[in-house]
Amino acid sequence: MVEHMVMIKFGEQTTKEQKDEVISRARNLQNLIPGIIDLKVGHNFSTRSQGYDIGLTVRFERRDQLEAYGPHPEHQKLVAYMNEVGAHPPLVVDFETE
C-alpha cells in the first residue's frame, strides 16, 4: 500500500467557506480518479498544527497509481482552486506500508 499525506496551509485572506470548498472538492476526487482506495480529508483541530489548516490522506495499492494521481486533470483542478484561494505550498509525505 502507498500512503499520500498532505498538510495544507492558507493565507489569512482565505475564508472558512473556501476551506470547506477545498475539503468538498478533495473528497470528490475518490469518485473521479482511478486507483484511490481510500481518501480522508478534514479541518485540522490540533493545538500543534503549526498553522496547517487541512489534513488529507489518500491510499493507493501501488506507486504508479500515486504517480498518475498528481497530474490527473481533476487533481490539477483542485490544486488550481487551492492556489486561487491562497494556499501555501503544501507539506507532503509519501510512504509505503506492508
GROMACS elastic network, one bead per residue, 0.5 to 0.9 nm:
[ bonds ]
;  ai    aj funct       b0    kb
    1    59     6  0.69633   500
    1    60     6  0.58400   500
    1    62     6  0.60615   500
    1    63     6  0.82277   500
    1    95     6  0.84587   500
    1    96     6  0.55853   500
    1    97     6  0.52348   500
    1    98     6  0.63862   500
    2    58     6  0.83006   500
    2    59     6  0.56946   500
    2    60     6  0.50502   500
    2    61     6  0.58456   500
    2    62     6  0.59471   500
    2    63     6  0.63134   500
    2    65     6  0.89110   500
    2    66     6  0.76045   500
    2    94     6  0.70729   500
    2    95     6  0.57358   500
    2    97     6  0.62453   500
    2    98     6  0.89280   500
    3    57     6  0.68680   500
    3    58     6  0.59565   500
    3    60     6  0.65583   500
    3    61     6  0.87802   500
    3    66     6  0.87034   500
    3    93     6  0.79987   500
    3    94     6  0.55927   500
    3    95     6  0.53731   500
    3    96     6  0.61300   500
    3    97     6  0.74123   500
    4    56     6  0.80105   500
    4    57     6  0.55235   500
    4    58     6  0.50430   500
    4    59     6  0.62538   500
    4    60     6  0.80890   500
    4    66     6  0.77067   500
    4    92     6  0.72603   500
    4    93     6  0.59964   500
    4    95     6  0.68246   500
    4    96     6  0.89755   500
    5    55     6  0.75128   500
    5    56     6  0.57077   500
    5    58     6  0.65673   500
    5    59     6  0.88080   500
    5    91     6  0.81531   500
    5    92     6  0.56205   500
    5    93     6  0.50743   500
    5    94     6  0.62124   500
    5    95     6  0.86300   500
    6    54     6  0.81946   500
    6    55     6  0.59039   500
    6    56     6  0.50525   500
    6    57     6  0.63943   500
    6    58     6  0.86339   500
    6    90     6  0.64442   500
    6    91     6  0.56456   500
    6    93     6  0.65371   500
    6    94     6  0.87406   500
    7    44     6  0.88687   500
    7    52     6  0.60548   500
    7    53     6  0.74074   500
    7    54     6  0.58437   500
    7    56     6  0.64343   500
    7    57     6  0.89554   500
    7    90     6  0.56323   500
    7    91     6  0.51145   500
    7    92     6  0.65526   500
    7    93     6  0.88872   500
    8    51     6  0.87589   500
    8    52     6  0.53965   500
    8    53     6  0.57943   500
    8    54     6  0.51009   500
    8    55     6  0.64203   500
    8    56     6  0.81702   500
    8    87     6  0.69359   500
    8    88     6  0.70680   500
    8    89     6  0.74420   500
    8    91     6  0.67255   500
    8    92     6  0.89115   500
    9    51     6  0.62564   500
    9    53     6  0.51340   500
    9    54     6  0.68742   500
    9    86     6  0.85998   500
    9    87     6  0.58240   500
    9    88     6  0.55559   500
    9    89     6  0.76055   500
    9    90     6  0.66886   500
    9    91     6  0.86779   500
   10    13     6  0.79729   500
   10    14     6  0.62284   500
   10    19     6  0.84198   500
   10    51     6  0.82898   500
   10    52     6  0.75062   500
   10    53     6  0.68630   500
   10    54     6  0.89460   500
   10    82     6  0.84929   500
   10    83     6  0.89945   500
   10    85     6  0.78587   500
   10    86     6  0.54344   500
   10    88     6  0.55941   500
   10    89     6  0.89482   500
   11    14     6  0.57281   500
   11    85     6  0.82869   500
   11    86     6  0.53232   500
   11    87     6  0.63357   500
   11    88     6  0.70532   500
   12    15     6  0.79172   500
   12    86     6  0.81769   500
   13    85     6  0.79622   500
   13    86     6  0.71074   500
   14    17     6  0.82913   500
   14    18     6  0.63806   500
   14    19     6  0.71649   500
   14    85     6  0.58222   500
   14    86     6  0.59668   500
   14    87     6  0.80555   500
   15    18     6  0.51861   500
   15    19     6  0.64323   500
   15    20     6  0.86450   500
   15    85     6  0.83084   500
   16    19     6  0.50157   500
   16    20     6  0.60604   500
   16    21     6  0.85474   500
   17    21     6  0.61863   500
   17    22     6  0.87370   500
   18    22     6  0.63369   500
   18    23     6  0.87778   500
   18    82     6  0.85817   500
   18    85     6  0.68199   500
   19    22     6  0.50398   500
   19    23     6  0.64103   500
   19    24     6  0.87078   500
   19    43     6  0.82207   500
   19    53     6  0.81575   500
   19    54     6  0.79225   500
   19    82     6  0.84922   500
   19    85     6  0.84187   500
   20    23     6  0.51129   500
   20    24     6  0.62166   500
   20    25     6  0.86691   500
   20    42     6  0.85817   500
   20    43     6  0.82740   500
   21    25     6  0.60591   500
   21    26     6  0.83878   500
   22    25     6  0.52185   500
   22    26     6  0.59976   500
   22    27     6  0.85825   500
   22    54     6  0.89014   500
   22    78     6  0.71891   500
   22    81     6  0.75976   500
   22    82     6  0.66759   500
   23    26     6  0.50588   500
   23    27     6  0.61298   500
   23    28     6  0.87066   500
   23    41     6  0.62566   500
   23    42     6  0.62936   500
   23    43     6  0.80237   500
   23    54     6  0.78772   500
   23    56     6  0.87355   500
   24    27     6  0.52522   500
   24    28     6  0.64859   500
   24    41     6  0.87412   500
   25    28     6  0.52116   500
   25    29     6  0.67745   500
   25    78     6  0.66319   500
   26    29     6  0.53752   500
   26    30     6  0.79398   500
   26    39     6  0.83967   500
   26    40     6  0.86758   500
   26    41     6  0.71706   500
   26    56     6  0.83137   500
   26    75     6  0.81457   500
   26    78     6  0.69331   500
   27    30     6  0.63326   500
   27    31     6  0.81777   500
   27    39     6  0.68015   500
   27    40     6  0.71072   500
   27    41     6  0.67308   500
   28    31     6  0.55049   500
   28    32     6  0.67079   500
   28    33     6  0.89726   500
   29    33     6  0.57651   500
   29    36     6  0.83373   500
   29    39     6  0.81778   500
   29    74     6  0.70075   500
   29    75     6  0.70525   500
   29    78     6  0.88339   500
   30    33     6  0.58098   500
   30    34     6  0.75813   500
   30    35     6  0.84516   500
   30    36     6  0.58043   500
   30    37     6  0.77519   500
   30    38     6  0.72115   500
   30    39     6  0.64233   500
   30    58     6  0.87499   500
   31    34     6  0.78831   500
   31    36     6  0.85224   500
   32    74     6  0.70093   500
   32    75     6  0.89739   500
   33    36     6  0.66199   500
   33    68     6  0.89164   500
   33    69     6  0.69239   500
   33    72     6  0.73614   500
   33    74     6  0.72785   500
   33    75     6  0.80365   500
   34    37     6  0.87134   500
   34    65     6  0.77620   500
   34    68     6  0.87926   500
   34    69     6  0.80697   500
   35    59     6  0.85596   500
   35    60     6  0.60014   500
   35    61     6  0.73217   500
   35    62     6  0.83463   500
   35    65     6  0.55420   500
   35    66     6  0.78522   500
   35    68     6  0.86894   500
   35    69     6  0.80898   500
   36    39     6  0.70603   500
   36    58     6  0.67857   500
   36    59     6  0.59830   500
   36    60     6  0.52290   500
   36    61     6  0.79924   500
   36    65     6  0.76843   500
   36    66     6  0.83102   500
   36    69     6  0.84131   500
   37    58     6  0.75462   500
   37    59     6  0.54238   500
   37    60     6  0.53983   500
   37    61     6  0.71985   500
   38    57     6  0.79856   500
   38    58     6  0.57416   500
   38    59     6  0.50986   500
   38    60     6  0.73472   500
   39    56     6  0.73855   500
   39    57     6  0.57082   500
   39    59     6  0.64151   500
   40    55     6  0.81435   500
   40    56     6  0.56986   500
   40    57     6  0.52697   500
   40    58     6  0.65578   500
   40    59     6  0.89897   500
   41    54     6  0.71230   500
   41    55     6  0.56302   500
   41    57     6  0.64623   500
   41    58     6  0.86316   500
   42    53     6  0.86137   500
   42    54     6  0.56447   500
   42    55     6  0.57203   500
   42    56     6  0.68033   500
   43    52     6  0.89673   500
   43    53     6  0.58786   500
   43    55     6  0.64833   500
   44    47     6  0.88584   500
   44    49     6  0.69576   500
   44    52     6  0.68979   500
   44    53     6  0.52142   500
   44    54     6  0.50938   500
   44    55     6  0.60727   500
   45    48     6  0.86146   500
   45    49     6  0.73793   500
   45    53     6  0.79967   500
   45    54     6  0.88141   500
   46    49     6  0.52017   500
   46    50     6  0.88766   500
   47    50     6  0.81469   500
   48    51     6  0.82857   500
   49    52     6  0.53907   500
   49    53     6  0.75197   500
   50    53     6  0.89122   500
   52    55     6  0.77001   500
   52    90     6  0.87581   500
   52    91     6  0.89785   500
   58    66     6  0.88063   500
   59    62     6  0.89933   500
   59    66     6  0.84162   500
   60    63     6  0.73110   500
   60    64     6  0.89329   500
   60    65     6  0.63691   500
   60    66     6  0.65041   500
   61    64     6  0.88042   500
   61    65     6  0.73052   500
   61    66     6  0.86660   500
   62    65     6  0.55599   500
   62    66     6  0.69504   500
   62    96     6  0.86417   500
   63    66     6  0.50748   500
   63    67     6  0.61763   500
   63    68     6  0.86686   500
   63    96     6  0.83813   500
   64    68     6  0.61890   500
   64    69     6  0.86002   500
   65    68     6  0.50955   500
   65    69     6  0.61936   500
   66    70     6  0.67943   500
   67    70     6  0.59260   500
   67    71     6  0.76533   500
   68    71     6  0.60983   500
   68    72     6  0.62089   500
   69    72     6  0.52000   500
   69    73     6  0.87666   500
   69    74     6  0.88165   500
   69    75     6  0.68373   500
   70    73     6  0.85517   500
   70    75     6  0.63721   500
   70    76     6  0.73013   500
   71    74     6  0.84572   500
   71    75     6  0.68095   500
   71    76     6  0.63334   500
   72    75     6  0.53521   500
   72    76     6  0.62376   500
   72    77     6  0.87918   500
   73    77     6  0.61917   500
   73    78     6  0.88081   500
   74    77     6  0.50909   500
   74    78     6  0.65750   500
   74    79     6  0.88345   500
   75    78     6  0.51783   500
   75    79     6  0.63224   500
   75    80     6  0.86934   500
   76    80     6  0.60695   500
   76    81     6  0.85822   500
   77    80     6  0.50902   500
   77    81     6  0.62561   500
   77    82     6  0.86515   500
   78    81     6  0.51163   500
   78    82     6  0.61463   500
   78    83     6  0.86176   500
   79    82     6  0.50591   500
   79    83     6  0.61868   500
   79    84     6  0.85310   500
   79    87     6  0.88520   500
   80    83     6  0.51599   500
   80    84     6  0.60949   500
   80    85     6  0.88046   500
   81    85     6  0.63220   500
   81    86     6  0.87649   500
   81    87     6  0.87967   500
   82    85     6  0.53338   500
   82    86     6  0.63972   500
   82    87     6  0.52905   500
   82    88     6  0.85640   500
   83    86     6  0.52388   500
   83    87     6  0.50041   500
   83    88     6  0.74058   500
   83    89     6  0.86899   500
   84    87     6  0.74672   500
   87    90     6  0.77546   500
